[in-house]
């Protein structure tokens, strides 16, 4: 196997593994020893360092080296990334799963917007981004990173439920009873017209920037030149 690809696999495993270890088994003891603010600094430093390793290894790995899925793959991936952005953007407001700096989060009385789809819209947004890139079947390096992000998102969401239930007890159990881990895709249109329009505009900007950042035309720009 190519040494650069092996390095990418090692970086991806480290990136995902340190997220899980620091977020769950080591979090409580580290916070007790060094405090919440210092822990968040350590967590961020480790995340940035392992992400930088992933990025460098990704650039060094060979690409493209798989057959690709053609125009059909690009169309499917484009649709999926729009949905991923709807979930991600909708998760940035009123999300009780986001870090709150040591204070207890506010649990909504009822799920609305993307939370009516899933209680983990951000994580599913990341997972859909990974799925879109895997569908392209572009290169092994892309498949490695996509798998790492998907595992981090979907396993992380499950572990997040366990951690929140231990912290919040019946409040989080009630939120779980009103929401779903697995998305109800039929409820996506109810996320709101404004959110969909924002996601589409951002998608157009991000896919336009895909050429200078990644060297590959994506989204509508693949066919518009």
Secondary structure, 3 states (H helix, E strand, C coil): CCHHHHHHHHHHHHHHHHHHHHHCCCHHHHHHHHCHHHHHHHHHHHHHHHHHHHHHHHHHCCCCCCCCCHHHHHHHHHHHHHHHHHHHHHCCCCCCCCCCCCCCCCCCCCCCHHHHCCCCHHHHHHHHHHHHHHHHCCCHHHHHHHHHHHHHHHHHHHHHHHHHHHHHCHHHHHHHHHCCCCCCHHHHHHHCHHHHHHHHHHHHHHHHHHHHHHCCCCCCHHHHC
